[in-house]
Amino acid sequence: MISFVLNALRTTRHNIKANKQVFLMSVATITIAFTIQGLFFLVFVNLNTLLSTWGKQVQLIVYLDDDISKGRMNSLEETFKSNKEVDSISYISRDEAWKGFKNTFSEKSGFVTDLDFNPLPASYNLKFRDGPEQLNNIRELADSLKEYKGIESLEYGEKWISRFEKFMIILRVFILVVGAILCVGLILIISNTIKLSIYSRQDEIDLMLLLGATHRFIKTPLLLEGLVQGVIGVGLALGIVKLIHVYMRFQFQGSLESIFRGVDLQFLGQPLLWAMILVSIFIGWVGSLLSITQYLHSTDRK
Amino acid sequence: MQNVSFTIQEGEFVFLTGQSGAGKTTLFKILFGWEALDQGQVLVGGINVGKLNENNLYTLRRKVGVVFQDYKLLPKKTVFDNVAFAQQIIGADKKTIRFNTWDALKSVGLTNKKDAYPPQLSGGEQQRVAIARALVNDPQLILADEPTGNLDPEISLEILELFEKMNQQGKTVIMATHSLEMLQVRDHRLLILNRGRIVQS
């Protein structure tokens, strides 16, 4: 078994050396493809972070009718308090709202201060607990309050959040489709490289068959060769993506911070990194398996 | 090939002859599972060749040593490595490989050339390397497809004697040749193929 493994490794190294140029071309192609995919992932991961950062700042504002009774207000407060997801409740009376409004806008527009009535409603500002379901929790409570008498309107930036979420779903599908197409392309490229490797050693492989080598013995070094291509390719690609990530962080730190509100530019998470490595192993394996199986099938016992 | 039917006993030495294109090589290829057969049954040392699936053909080929007219040596490997190659691919350990390879080279009288490369050798020497390689895995049956086709008559006789020596050691040998000389100097059983049929056995 040890000699089998050693022999496979030796043959793999020998094959790679003998077909260095083709090998490097194939690795370069894999690197480019995985870099593209990696950059997509980078964009996706960071937009996702952005979405959740924004999501955390979302609060539910419940605007009240001017003539809401004290009793209804109390029962509303009870409803808020009984909801476990609600983190804090603050009541802003009509006067407070008006004061705040005037403070914010008085310098910009004179007519506001000239108004002799208060147009603003009183409101409850509800903050929710952090968590992946935060937005859904807000949505649920908002839906349950829609028909509640005494409430003028509800606001939690639903429209732009759902639009952003839809965009993220489309982006996810797009990345998956592009990824799948790249994978198929890479499998074909690796399969061709291995085919060249096979043809450059055709006499030796035929001789191996004649002398009684098992198919496994012949396949293993070639499968390893495909696998090595995949792994080196993805390794280089991840290196490039990391460099781009570091460069972006240094270059755009100030402007990014304002968009991300203190959240740093994220790199791909471990599960994603491992997934990319596993996919590269898979396509290396499948690519070479296609070629070698096809060759053995067409050569051995025609 | 059609209506080909014959039996060769264990330990026999048989000449297979016939014109070019008569089907000698095809017959050999069928015997070691390189070519598929449409009909009939081929038994080699108890193995039903037609019934073996692709993945198990190696079990047959390890029992059969094949020698070709064009030697089929790997030019970038030394004589020793060419012979050892046959042992490596069946997964023998290093010590066994060294021992058996040396033994095989000794039996063909080439130990002094073990570090040479095939292109540095004469045709006769190259064929002896090929024979050593066929021998090294200790096969029951040796198929020699025109092994002397490219060699001088004198050298050819030496090669023939090598095969006969193996035969005396208990191996079954089928040697394809269309050299009349060779057929005349030896009194081995003769199979004649003509247009894919056995005409005399």
Interface residues (C-beta under 8 A of the other chain):
Chain A: S3 F4 N7 D203 E204 L207 M208 L209 L210 L211 G212 A213 T214 H215 F217 L296 H297 D300 R301 K302
Chain B: F32 G33 W34 E35 A36 E54 N55 L57 Y58 T59 L60 R61 R62 V66 K72 L74 F85 A86 Q88 I89 I90 G91 A92 D93 K94 R133 N137
